[in-house]
C-alpha cells in the first residue's frame, strides 16, 4: 500500500446540520465544537447543527464552521490509528490541515479563520467583486482569456481545481465579461458562483496584511506531518514558511490540481477527505482516476473508511 493523504474542504462545502451526527456520536468531536463556542464567544455549534443557511454562508461564520466540523471529524477518526503521510486543504481547508499537522492549535486556528473571514469581507465592498467557474477552458488559453476580460475589469485565476475546471475572481464587471466571452476561448461553460467576494485575487491584498498582523497573536509550530501549501503546491517544512504561505494564499491562486499531483508523485495513492461535503473527493478523481478516495462527514463514512483501510 502507498502513502495516505488527509485533505480538508474549503468554502462552498457548508450546509446546516454538518458535524451534528458525528458530534452526538463521539465526545471528542463534541468537545471540539465546545472549544469553538468558548473561543469565539457565540454558539458556532448551534449554527453548524441548525443553521440558518443564510447566516452559515457569511464568510466569517463559514470559515470557523467548516474548520470546526473538519477537526471534530478528525478527532473521531484518530481513534482508528490511521496516520497520514501528507495533509493538505483547499483554501480555508489549509488551516484544518495545519491543525492536523499540529502546526497550530485548534483554538488558535478557529479564532484566526474568523478574523480571516472578517478581513476578506472588509477588503472588497459587497457587489464589487465575485467569482466564476470556467469549465473546459484549454490550459493554454487561460492567460489570454483573463487578459481579455480584464479590459473590462480585473480578472485573475483563483483556483486551479482539476483538469478543465478553473475558478476566476475579480471585479464584478470583469467576471461578467469573462462569462460572456468564455466560449470564444474554447470553454464549455461559465457559471458565476454564489460567493461574497473575489477570493484569491489581488483585490484581497489588504486582507492578507491584516491577517499577517493577526498571526502575531497566535503560536505556530513546525509541522509534525508533511503539509502541502496551496500557493506553491510544495511542502512547507517550518513555522515561518507556514506563516508566509498563509499570508500569500489570501490574494493568490489555489493550486489544488498541482498539489494533488505533487502528493501522487511522492507516493500517495489514497486520499481521505475529512469534513463537510464531497467536493474534494470529486476533484481528486478527476485529477487521477487510479487513486483511492474516501470521504468522512458522518459515522457511516467513518466506519466505511476504517474498514476499507484495514
Phi and psi restraints in degrees (value plus and minus 20) as a CYANA .aco file:
   2 UNK   PHI    -100.7   -60.7
   2 UNK   PSI    -181.3  -141.3
   3 UNK   PHI    -105.2   -65.2
   3 UNK   PSI     141.1   181.1
   4 UNK   PHI    -135.3   -95.3
   4 UNK   PSI     117.9   157.9
   5 UNK   PHI    -140.3  -100.3
   5 UNK   PSI     116.9   156.9
   6 UNK   PHI    -115.7   -75.7
   6 UNK   PSI     111.2   151.2
   7 UNK   PHI    -145.0  -105.0
   7 UNK   PSI     126.4   166.4
   8 UNK   PHI    -147.9  -107.9
   8 UNK   PSI     112.5   152.5
   9 UNK   PHI     -96.5   -56.5
   9 UNK   PSI     142.8   182.8
  10 UNK   PHI    -137.4   -97.4
  10 UNK   PSI    -180.4  -140.4
  11 UNK   PHI     -79.9   -39.9
  11 UNK   PSI     123.3   163.3
  12 UNK   PHI      89.0   129.0
  12 UNK   PSI     -36.5     3.5
  13 UNK   PHI    -114.1   -74.1
  13 UNK   PSI     -23.2    16.8
  14 UNK   PHI     -95.4   -55.4
  14 UNK   PSI     130.4   170.4
  15 UNK   PHI    -180.9  -140.9
  15 UNK   PSI     128.4   168.4
  16 UNK   PHI     -79.9   -39.9
  16 UNK   PSI     114.4   154.4
  17 UNK   PHI      82.9   122.9
  17 UNK   PSI     -29.0    11.0
  18 UNK   PHI     -86.0   -46.0
  18 UNK   PSI     115.6   155.6
  19 UNK   PHI      61.7   101.7
  19 UNK   PSI     -32.9     7.1
  20 UNK   PHI     -84.2   -44.2
  20 UNK   PSI     -68.8   -28.8
  21 UNK   PHI     -84.5   -44.5
  21 UNK   PSI     -60.4   -20.4
  22 UNK   PHI     -90.5   -50.5
  22 UNK   PSI     -56.3   -16.3
  23 UNK   PHI     -87.8   -47.8
  23 UNK   PSI     -54.4   -14.4
  24 UNK   PHI     -94.9   -54.9
  24 UNK   PSI     -37.2     2.8
  25 UNK   PHI    -116.9   -76.9
  25 UNK   PSI     -44.3    -4.3
  26 UNK   PHI    -152.8  -112.8
  26 UNK   PSI     103.8   143.8
  27 UNK   PHI     -83.8   -43.8
  27 UNK   PSI     -53.5   -13.5
  28 UNK   PHI     -81.0   -41.0
  28 UNK   PSI     -57.1   -17.1
  29 UNK   PHI     -91.4   -51.4
  29 UNK   PSI     -64.0   -24.0
  30 UNK   PHI     -82.2   -42.2
  30 UNK   PSI     -54.4   -14.4
  31 UNK   PHI     -81.0   -41.0
  31 UNK   PSI     -55.9   -15.9
  32 UNK   PHI     -84.5   -44.5
  32 UNK   PSI     -63.9   -23.9
  33 UNK   PHI     -82.9   -42.9
  33 UNK   PSI     -58.9   -18.9
  34 UNK   PHI     -85.6   -45.6
  34 UNK   PSI     -59.3   -19.3
  35 UNK   PHI     -81.0   -41.0
  35 UNK   PSI     -62.3   -22.3
  36 UNK   PHI     -83.2   -43.2
  36 UNK   PSI     -65.8   -25.8
  37 UNK   PHI     -76.5   -36.5
  37 UNK   PSI     -63.8   -23.8
  38 UNK   PHI     -87.9   -47.9
  38 UNK   PSI     -64.5   -24.5
  39 UNK   PHI     -90.3   -50.3
  39 UNK   PSI     -55.4   -15.4
  40 UNK   PHI    -108.5   -68.5
  40 UNK   PSI     -41.1    -1.1
  41 UNK   PHI      63.1   103.1
  41 UNK   PSI      -3.1    36.9
  42 UNK   PHI    -172.3  -132.3
  42 UNK   PSI     150.8   190.8
  43 UNK   PHI    -105.4   -65.4
  43 UNK   PSI      62.4   102.4
  44 UNK   PHI     -82.9   -42.9
  44 UNK   PSI     -55.1   -15.1
  45 UNK   PHI     -79.8   -39.8
  45 UNK   PSI     -62.5   -22.5
  46 UNK   PHI     -83.6   -43.6
  46 UNK   PSI     -60.1   -20.1
  47 UNK   PHI     -83.1   -43.1
  47 UNK   PSI     -63.1   -23.1
  48 UNK   PHI     -85.8   -45.8
  48 UNK   PSI     -65.6   -25.6
  49 UNK   PHI     -95.7   -55.7
  49 UNK   PSI     -54.3   -14.3
  50 UNK   PHI    -138.8   -98.8
  50 UNK   PSI     -38.5     1.5
  51 UNK   PHI      66.6   106.6
  51 UNK   PSI    -176.4  -136.4
  52 UNK   PHI     -96.1   -56.1
  52 UNK   PSI     136.8   176.8
  53 UNK   PHI     -80.6   -40.6
  53 UNK   PSI     -60.3   -20.3
  54 UNK   PHI     -80.6   -40.6
  54 UNK   PSI     -59.7   -19.7
  55 UNK   PHI     -90.6   -50.6
  55 UNK   PSI     -57.8   -17.8
  56 UNK   PHI     -84.9   -44.9
  56 UNK   PSI     -42.0    -2.0
  57 UNK   PHI    -102.8   -62.8
  57 UNK   PSI     -32.5     7.5
  58 UNK   PHI     -92.8   -52.8
  58 UNK   PSI     105.9   145.9
  59 UNK   PHI     -77.2   -37.2
  59 UNK   PSI     -55.3   -15.3
  60 UNK   PHI     -99.0   -59.0
  60 UNK   PSI     -27.4    12.6
  61 UNK   PHI    -116.6   -76.6
  61 UNK   PSI     -59.6   -19.6
  62 UNK   PHI     -77.7   -37.7
  62 UNK   PSI     -65.5   -25.5
  63 UNK   PHI     -84.8   -44.8
  63 UNK   PSI     -71.7   -31.7
  64 UNK   PHI     -86.3   -46.3
  64 UNK   PSI     -49.5    -9.5
  65 UNK   PHI     -85.5   -45.5
  65 UNK   PSI     -65.6   -25.6
  66 UNK   PHI     -88.7   -48.7
  66 UNK   PSI     -61.9   -21.9
  67 UNK   PHI     -78.8   -38.8
  67 UNK   PSI     -68.2   -28.2
  68 UNK   PHI     -82.8   -42.8
  68 UNK   PSI     -62.3   -22.3
  69 UNK   PHI     -82.3   -42.3
  69 UNK   PSI     -65.0   -25.0
  70 UNK   PHI     -81.1   -41.1
  70 UNK   PSI     -64.8   -24.8
  71 UNK   PHI     -92.2   -52.2
  71 UNK   PSI     -53.2   -13.2
  72 UNK   PHI     -81.9   -41.9
  72 UNK   PSI     -62.1   -22.1
  73 UNK   PHI     -88.7   -48.7
  73 UNK   PSI     -60.6   -20.6
  74 UNK   PHI     -78.4   -38.4
  74 UNK   PSI     -62.4   -22.4
  75 UNK   PHI     -80.4   -40.4
  75 UNK   PSI     -59.5   -19.5
  76 UNK   PHI     -87.1   -47.1
  76 UNK   PSI     -59.4   -19.4
  77 UNK   PHI     -90.7   -50.7
  77 UNK   PSI     -47.4    -7.4
  78 UNK   PHI     -76.9   -36.9
  78 UNK   PSI     -48.3    -8.3
  79 UNK   PHI     -84.6   -44.6
  79 UNK   PSI     -38.9     1.1
  80 UNK   PHI     -91.9   -51.9
  80 UNK   PSI     -40.5    -0.5
  81 UNK   PHI      60.0   100.0
  81 UNK   PSI     -17.7    22.3
  82 UNK   PHI     -98.1   -58.1
  82 UNK   PSI     104.5   144.5
  83 UNK   PHI    -137.1   -97.1
  83 UNK   PSI     115.3   155.3
  84 UNK   PHI    -100.6   -60.6
  84 UNK   PSI     131.3   171.3
  85 UNK   PHI    -108.4   -68.4
  85 UNK   PSI     -49.6    -9.6
  86 UNK   PHI    -157.5  -117.5
  86 UNK   PSI     134.2   174.2
  87 UNK   PHI    -153.5  -113.5
  87 UNK   PSI     129.5   169.5
  88 UNK   PHI    -178.1  -138.1
  88 UNK   PSI     135.8   175.8
  89 UNK   PHI    -161.8  -121.8
  89 UNK   PSI     131.3   171.3
  90 UNK   PHI    -106.7   -66.7
  90 UNK   PSI      92.2   132.2
  91 UNK   PHI      37.6    77.6
  91 UNK   PSI    -134.9   -94.9
  92 UNK   PHI     -69.9   -29.9
  92 UNK   PSI     -55.7   -15.7
  93 UNK   PHI     -78.4   -38.4
  93 UNK   PSI     -38.6     1.4
  94 UNK   PHI     -81.7   -41.7
  94 UNK   PSI     -51.6   -11.6
  95 UNK   PHI     -88.5   -48.5
  95 UNK   PSI     -58.9   -18.9
  96 UNK   PHI     -81.4   -41.4
  96 UNK   PSI     -62.0   -22.0
  97 UNK   PHI     -81.2   -41.2
  97 UNK   PSI     -59.1   -19.1
  98 UNK   PHI     -90.1   -50.1
  98 UNK   PSI     -54.7   -14.7
  99 UNK   PHI     -85.4   -45.4
  99 UNK   PSI     -62.8   -22.8
 100 UNK   PHI     -81.1   -41.1
 100 UNK   PSI     -53.2   -13.2
 101 UNK   PHI    -107.0   -67.0
 101 UNK   PSI     -16.2    23.8
 102 UNK   PHI      39.8    79.8
 102 UNK   PSI      11.8    51.8
 103 UNK   PHI    -109.2   -69.2
 103 UNK   PSI     -33.9     6.1
 104 UNK   PHI    -174.9  -134.9
 104 UNK   PSI     125.6   165.6
 105 UNK   PHI     -92.3   -52.3
 105 UNK   PSI     135.1   175.1
 106 UNK   PHI     -81.0   -41.0
 106 UNK   PSI     -63.7   -23.7
 107 UNK   PHI     -78.8   -38.8
 107 UNK   PSI     -64.2   -24.2
 108 UNK   PHI     -86.9   -46.9
 108 UNK   PSI     -60.1   -20.1
 109 UNK   PHI     -85.3   -45.3
 109 UNK   PSI     -61.7   -21.7
 110 UNK   PHI     -88.1   -48.1
 110 UNK   PSI     -55.7   -15.7
 111 UNK   PHI     -86.2   -46.2
 111 UNK   PSI     -63.2   -23.2
 112 UNK   PHI     -86.8   -46.8
 112 UNK   PSI     -59.5   -19.5
 113 UNK   PHI     -93.0   -53.0
 113 UNK   PSI     -47.5    -7.5
 114 UNK   PHI     -82.8   -42.8
 114 UNK   PSI     -64.7   -24.7
 115 UNK   PHI     -82.1   -42.1
 115 UNK   PSI     -63.0   -23.0
 116 UNK   PHI     -76.6   -36.6
 116 UNK   PSI     -64.9   -24.9
 117 UNK   PHI     -82.1   -42.1
 117 UNK   PSI     -61.9   -21.9
 118 UNK   PHI     -83.3   -43.3
 118 UNK   PSI     -64.8   -24.8
 119 UNK   PHI     -84.8   -44.8
 119 UNK   PSI     -58.2   -18.2
 120 UNK   PHI     -87.2   -47.2
 120 UNK   PSI     -59.0   -19.0
 121 UNK   PHI     -86.4   -46.4
 121 UNK   PSI     -55.3   -15.3
 122 UNK   PHI     -96.7   -56.7
 122 UNK   PSI     -44.4    -4.4
 123 UNK   PHI     -86.9   -46.9
 123 UNK   PSI     -57.0   -17.0
 124 UNK   PHI    -149.7  -109.7
 124 UNK   PSI     100.9   140.9
 125 UNK   PHI     -77.2   -37.2
 125 UNK   PSI     126.4   166.4
 126 UNK   PHI     -72.4   -32.4
 126 UNK   PSI     113.7   153.7
 127 UNK   PHI      72.7   112.7
 127 UNK   PSI     -35.9     4.1
 128 UNK   PHI    -106.3   -66.3
 128 UNK   PSI     -39.3     0.7
 129 UNK   PHI    -162.7  -122.7
 129 UNK   PSI     133.1   173.1
 130 UNK   PHI    -176.8  -136.8
 130 UNK   PSI    -190.1  -150.1
 131 UNK   PHI    -160.5  -120.5
 131 UNK   PSI     140.9   180.9
 132 UNK   PHI    -167.1  -127.1
 132 UNK   PSI     127.5   167.5
 133 UNK   PHI    -113.5   -73.5
 133 UNK   PSI     110.6   150.6
 134 UNK   PHI    -134.8   -94.8
 134 UNK   PSI      96.3   136.3
 135 UNK   PHI    -124.7   -84.7
 135 UNK   PSI     111.0   151.0
 136 UNK   PHI      59.6    99.6
 136 UNK   PSI      -6.2    33.8
 137 UNK   PHI     -92.8   -52.8
 137 UNK   PSI     105.0   145.0
 138 UNK   PHI     -78.2   -38.2
 138 UNK   PSI     114.7   154.7
 139 UNK   PHI     -74.6   -34.6
 139 UNK   PSI     -58.3   -18.3
 140 UNK   PHI     -90.7   -50.7
 140 UNK   PSI     -28.8    11.2
 141 UNK   PHI    -119.0   -79.0
 141 UNK   PSI     -26.4    13.6
 142 UNK   PHI     -77.8   -37.8
 142 UNK   PSI     -69.3   -29.3
 143 UNK   PHI     -83.8   -43.8
 143 UNK   PSI     -65.5   -25.5
 144 UNK   PHI     -86.0   -46.0
 144 UNK   PSI     -58.9   -18.9
 145 UNK   PHI     -81.8   -41.8
 145 UNK   PSI     -68.7   -28.7
 146 UNK   PHI     -86.0   -46.0
 146 UNK   PSI     -58.0   -18.0
 147 UNK   PHI     -83.1   -43.1
 147 UNK   PSI     -61.9   -21.9
 148 UNK   PHI     -86.5   -46.5
 148 UNK   PSI     -65.4   -25.4
 149 UNK   PHI     -85.0   -45.0
 149 UNK   PSI     -52.0   -12.0
 150 UNK   PHI     -88.9   -48.9
 150 UNK   PSI     -32.6     7.4
 151 UNK   PHI     -85.8   -45.8
 151 UNK   PSI     -42.2    -2.2
 152 UNK   PHI    -115.8   -75.8
 152 UNK   PSI     -53.6   -13.6
 153 UNK   PHI     159.1   199.1
 153 UNK   PSI     126.5   166.5
 154 UNK   PHI     -69.7   -29.7
 154 UNK   PSI     109.9   149.9
 155 UNK   PHI    -156.0  -116.0
 155 UNK   PSI     110.4   150.4
 156 UNK   PHI    -157.9  -117.9
 156 UNK   PSI     132.3   172.3
 157 UNK   PHI     -84.9   -44.9
 157 UNK   PSI     113.1   153.1
 158 UNK   PHI    -132.1   -92.1
 158 UNK   PSI     -63.8   -23.8
 159 UNK   PHI    -155.3  -115.3
 159 UNK   PSI     102.4   142.4
 160 UNK   PHI    -113.9   -73.9
 160 UNK   PSI      70.1   110.1
 161 UNK   PHI    -101.4   -61.4
 161 UNK   PSI     -68.2   -28.2
 162 UNK   PHI    -187.9  -147.9
 162 UNK   PSI     150.4   190.4
 163 UNK   PHI     -74.2   -34.2
 163 UNK   PSI     105.6   145.6
 164 UNK   PHI      61.9   101.9
 164 UNK   PSI     -14.0    26.0
 165 UNK   PHI    -152.1  -112.1
 165 UNK   PSI      84.7   124.7
 166 UNK   PHI    -135.8   -95.8
 166 UNK   PSI     118.0   158.0
 167 UNK   PHI    -129.5   -89.5
 167 UNK   PSI     111.7   151.7
 168 UNK   PHI    -130.5   -90.5
 168 UNK   PSI     137.2   177.2
 169 UNK   PHI    -161.0  -121.0
 169 UNK   PSI     133.7   173.7
 170 UNK   PHI     142.2   182.2
 170 UNK   PSI    -180.3  -140.3
 171 UNK   PHI     -83.6   -43.6
 171 UNK   PSI     122.8   162.8
 172 UNK   PHI     -75.5   -35.5
 172 UNK   PSI     -64.2   -24.2
 173 UNK   PHI     -86.3   -46.3
 173 UNK   PSI     -54.3   -14.3
 174 UNK   PHI     -88.3   -48.3
 174 UNK   PSI     -61.1   -21.1
 175 UNK   PHI     -85.3   -45.3
 175 UNK   PSI     -61.3   -21.3
 176 UNK   PHI     -82.7   -42.7
 176 UNK   PSI     -58.0   -18.0
 177 UNK   PHI     -85.7   -45.7
 177 UNK   PSI     -62.3   -22.3
 178 UNK   PHI     -79.2   -39.2
 178 UNK   PSI     -63.2   -23.2
 179 UNK   PHI     -81.7   -41.7
 179 UNK   PSI     -59.5   -19.5
 180 UNK   PHI     -84.9   -44.9
 180 UNK   PSI     -58.5   -18.5
 181 UNK   PHI    -120.4   -80.4
 181 UNK   PSI     -20.9    19.1
 182 UNK   PHI     -74.6   -34.6
 182 UNK   PSI     -64.8   -24.8
 183 UNK   PHI     -86.4   -46.4
 183 UNK   PSI     -47.7    -7.7
 184 UNK   PHI     -82.9   -42.9
 184 UNK   PSI     -44.9    -4.9
 185 UNK   PHI    -119.2   -79.2
 185 UNK   PSI     -12.4    27.6
 186 UNK   PHI      79.6   119.6
 186 UNK   PSI     -16.9    23.1
 187 UNK   PHI     -92.0   -52.0
 187 UNK   PSI     131.5   171.5
 188 UNK   PHI    -106.3   -66.3
 188 UNK   PSI     -59.8   -19.8
 189 UNK   PHI    -168.7  -128.7
 189 UNK   PSI     135.8   175.8
 190 UNK   PHI    -160.7  -120.7
 190 UNK   PSI     105.5   145.5
 191 UNK   PHI    -152.7  -112.7
 191 UNK   PSI     101.4   141.4
 192 UNK   PHI     -88.0   -48.0
 192 UNK   PSI     119.3   159.3
 193 UNK   PHI    -117.4   -77.4
 193 UNK   PSI     126.7   166.7
 194 UNK   PHI    -100.4   -60.4
 194 UNK   PSI      50.2    90.2
 195 UNK   PHI    -138.7   -98.7
 195 UNK   PSI     145.4   185.4
 196 UNK   PHI    -118.2   -78.2
 196 UNK   PSI     -15.7    24.3
 197 UNK   PHI    -194.5  -154.5
 197 UNK   PSI     152.7   192.7
 198 UNK   PHI    -108.7   -68.7
 198 UNK   PSI      48.9    88.9
 199 UNK   PHI     -81.5   -41.5
 199 UNK   PSI     128.3   168.3
 200 UNK   PHI      40.2    80.2
 200 UNK   PSI      14.0    54.0
 201 UNK   PHI    -142.6  -102.6
 201 UNK   PSI     146.2   186.2
 202 UNK   PHI     -85.6   -45.6
 202 UNK   PSI     -34.7     5.3
 203 UNK   PHI     -84.1   -44.1
 203 UNK   PSI     -39.5     0.5
 204 UNK   PHI    -114.4   -74.4
 204 UNK   PSI      -6.1    33.9
 205 UNK   PHI     -75.5   -35.5
 205 UNK   PSI     -61.2   -21.2
 206 UNK   PHI     -77.6   -37.6
 206 UNK   PSI     -55.7   -15.7
 207 UNK   PHI     -86.2   -46.2
 207 UNK   PSI     -56.5   -16.5
 208 UNK   PHI     -84.5   -44.5
 208 UNK   PSI     -57.5   -17.5
 209 UNK   PHI     -92.4   -52.4
 209 UNK   PSI     -57.0   -17.0
 210 UNK   PHI     -85.1   -45.1
 210 UNK   PSI     -59.0   -19.0
 211 UNK   PHI     -83.0   -43.0
 211 UNK   PSI     -60.9   -20.9
 212 UNK   PHI     -79.3   -39.3
 212 UNK   PSI     -61.6   -21.6
 213 UNK   PHI     -85.0   -45.0
 213 UNK   PSI     -62.9   -22.9
 214 UNK   PHI     -83.3   -43.3
 214 UNK   PSI     -52.1   -12.1
 215 UNK   PHI     -84.2   -44.2
 215 UNK   PSI     -39.5     0.5
 216 UNK   PHI     -87.3   -47.3
 216 UNK   PSI     -38.6     1.4
 217 UNK   PHI    -114.4   -74.4
 217 UNK   PSI     -17.2    22.8
 218 UNK   PHI    -145.5  -105.5
 218 UNK   PSI     143.4   183.4
 219 UNK   PHI    -127.5   -87.5
 219 UNK   PSI     108.1   148.1
 220 UNK   PHI    -126.7   -86.7
 220 UNK   PSI     132.5   172.5
 221 UNK   PHI    -149.1  -109.1
 221 UNK   PSI     139.7   179.7
 222 UNK   PHI     -85.2   -45.2
 222 UNK   PSI     115.7   155.7
 223 UNK   PHI     -88.1   -48.1
 223 UNK   PSI     126.1   166.1
 224 UNK   PHI    -113.6   -73.6
 224 UNK   PSI     -28.3    11.7
 225 UNK   PHI    -150.6  -110.6
 225 UNK   PSI     131.4   171.4
 226 UNK   PHI     -86.0   -46.0
 226 UNK   PSI     105.2   145.2
 227 UNK   PHI    -131.2   -91.2
 227 UNK   PSI     108.9   148.9
 228 UNK   PHI    -122.4   -82.4
 228 UNK   PSI     101.9   141.9
 229 UNK   PHI    -106.8   -66.8
 229 UNK   PSI     124.9   164.9
 230 UNK   PHI     -78.6   -38.6
 230 UNK   PSI     -63.0   -23.0
 231 UNK   PHI     -93.3   -53.3
 231 UNK   PSI     -47.9    -7.9
 232 UNK   PHI    -132.6   -92.6
 232 UNK   PSI     -38.6     1.4
 233 UNK   PHI      35.6    75.6
 233 UNK   PSI      14.0    54.0
 234 UNK   PHI    -153.5  -113.5
 234 UNK   PSI     147.8   187.8
 235 UNK   PHI     -90.1   -50.1
 235 UNK   PSI     122.6   162.6
 236 UNK   PHI    -129.4   -89.4
 236 UNK   PSI     107.9   147.9
 237 UNK   PHI    -130.7   -90.7
 237 UNK   PSI     -29.7    10.3
 238 UNK   PHI    -164.4  -124.4
 238 UNK   PSI     149.2   189.2
 239 UNK   PHI     -84.4   -44.4
 239 UNK   PSI     -51.6   -11.6
 240 UNK   PHI     -91.0   -51.0
 240 UNK   PSI     -59.1   -19.1
 241 UNK   PHI     -82.3   -42.3
 241 UNK   PSI     -58.4   -18.4
 242 UNK   PHI     -83.4   -43.4
 242 UNK   PSI     -66.8   -26.8
 243 UNK   PHI     -81.5   -41.5
 243 UNK   PSI     -61.8   -21.8
 244 UNK   PHI     -84.0   -44.0
 244 UNK   PSI     -60.9   -20.9
 245 UNK   PHI     -85.3   -45.3
 245 UNK   PSI     -60.4   -20.4
 246 UNK   PHI     -88.8   -48.8
 246 UNK   PSI     -57.8   -17.8
 247 UNK   PHI     -83.1   -43.1
 247 UNK   PSI     -67.0   -27.0
 248 UNK   PHI     -90.9   -50.9
 248 UNK   PSI     -52.4   -12.4
 249 UNK   PHI     -80.8   -40.8
 249 UNK   PSI     -53.2   -13.2
 250 UNK   PHI     -76.6   -36.6
 250 UNK   PSI     -61.4   -21.4
 251 UNK   PHI    -140.5  -100.5
 251 UNK   PSI       8.4    48.4
 252 UNK   PHI    -156.3  -116.3
 252 UNK   PSI     145.0   185.0
 253 UNK   PHI     -85.4   -45.4
 253 UNK   PSI     125.1   165.1
 254 UNK   PHI    -106.7   -66.7
 254 UNK   PSI      96.1   136.1
 255 UNK   PHI    -115.2   -75.2
 255 UNK   PSI      50.8    90.8
 256 UNK   PHI     -92.6   -52.6
 256 UNK   PSI     -68.8   -28.8
 257 UNK   PHI     -76.7   -36.7
 257 UNK   PSI     -64.5   -24.5
 258 UNK   PHI     -85.7   -45.7
 258 UNK   PSI     -55.4   -15.4
 259 UNK   PHI     -85.4   -45.4
 259 UNK   PSI     -63.6   -23.6
 260 UNK   PHI     -84.3   -44.3
 260 UNK   PSI     -63.1   -23.1
 261 UNK   PHI     -83.7   -43.7
 261 UNK   PSI     -56.7   -16.7
 262 UNK   PHI     -80.2   -40.2
 262 UNK   PSI     -65.3   -25.3
 263 UNK   PHI     -87.2   -47.2
 263 UNK   PSI     -60.6   -20.6
 264 UNK   PHI     -81.3   -41.3
 264 UNK   PSI     -63.5   -23.5
 265 UNK   PHI     -82.7   -42.7
 265 UNK   PSI     -42.9    -2.9
 266 UNK   PHI    -122.5   -82.5
 266 UNK   PSI       2.0    42.0
 267 UNK   PHI      80.1   120.1
 267 UNK   PSI     -19.3    20.7
 268 UNK   PHI     -96.5   -56.5
 268 UNK   PSI     107.9   147.9
 269 UNK   PHI    -145.7  -105.7
 269 UNK   PSI     -18.2    21.8
 270 UNK   PHI    -155.0  -115.0
 270 UNK   PSI     104.1   144.1
 271 UNK   PHI    -137.3   -97.3
 271 UNK   PSI     106.2   146.2
 272 UNK   PHI    -134.1   -94.1
 272 UNK   PSI      92.3   132.3
 273 UNK   PHI    -103.7   -63.7
 273 UNK   PSI     104.8   144.8
 274 UNK   PHI    -138.8   -98.8
 274 UNK   PSI      89.2   129.2
 275 UNK   PHI     122.9   162.9
 275 UNK   PSI    -190.0  -150.0
 276 UNK   PHI     -89.6   -49.6
 276 UNK   PSI     114.5   154.5
 277 UNK   PHI      60.5   100.5
 277 UNK   PSI    -197.0  -157.0
 278 UNK   PHI    -154.0  -114.0
 278 UNK   PSI       4.6    44.6
 279 UNK   PHI     -79.5   -39.5
 279 UNK   PSI     -68.4   -28.4
 280 UNK   PHI     -89.2   -49.2
 280 UNK   PSI     -54.9   -14.9
 281 UNK   PHI     -78.0   -38.0
 281 UNK   PSI     -62.9   -22.9
 282 UNK   PHI     -84.7   -44.7
 282 UNK   PSI     -61.1   -21.1
 283 UNK   PHI     -85.1   -45.1
 283 UNK   PSI     -62.6   -22.6
 284 UNK   PHI     -81.0   -41.0
 284 UNK   PSI     -62.3   -22.3
 285 UNK   PHI     -82.6   -42.6
 285 UNK   PSI     -53.6   -13.6
 286 UNK   PHI     -94.7   -54.7
 286 UNK   PSI     -45.6    -5.6
 287 UNK   PHI     -97.3   -57.3
 287 UNK   PSI     -62.5   -22.5
 288 UNK   PHI    -174.4  -134.4
 288 UNK   PSI      86.3   126.3
 289 UNK   PHI     -92.8   -52.8
 289 UNK   PSI     -26.9    13.1
 290 UNK   PHI    -108.6   -68.6
 290 UNK   PSI     -31.5     8.5
 291 UNK   PHI    -105.0   -65.0
 291 UNK   PSI     140.0   180.0
 292 UNK   PHI    -107.8   -67.8
 292 UNK   PSI     118.5   158.5
 293 UNK   PHI    -151.3  -111.3
 293 UNK   PSI     113.8   153.8
 294 UNK   PHI    -151.1  -111.1
 294 UNK   PSI     138.1   178.1
 295 UNK   PHI    -155.3  -115.3
 295 UNK   PSI     113.5   153.5
 296 UNK   PHI    -145.2  -105.2
 296 UNK   PSI      89.9   129.9
 297 UNK   PHI    -151.2  -111.2
 297 UNK   PSI     -23.2    16.8
 298 UNK   PHI    -173.6  -133.6
 298 UNK   PSI     159.7   199.7
 299 UNK   PHI     -86.7   -46.7
 299 UNK   PSI     -52.9   -12.9
 300 UNK   PHI     -82.8   -42.8
 300 UNK   PSI     -65.3   -25.3
 301 UNK   PHI     -85.7   -45.7
 301 UNK   PSI     -55.6   -15.6
 302 UNK   PHI     -83.1   -43.1
 302 UNK   PSI     -70.6   -30.6
 303 UNK   PHI     -85.7   -45.7
 303 UNK   PSI     -60.2   -20.2
 304 UNK   PHI     -82.7   -42.7
 304 UNK   PSI     -64.7   -24.7
 305 UNK   PHI     -85.3   -45.3
 305 UNK   PSI     -63.6   -23.6
 306 UNK   PHI     -81.9   -41.9
 306 UNK   PSI     -63.8   -23.8
 307 UNK   PHI     -85.5   -45.5
 307 UNK   PSI     -55.0   -15.0
 308 UNK   PHI     -93.9   -53.9
 308 UNK   PSI     -46.7    -6.7
 309 UNK   PHI    -104.7   -64.7
 309 UNK   PSI     -39.4     0.6
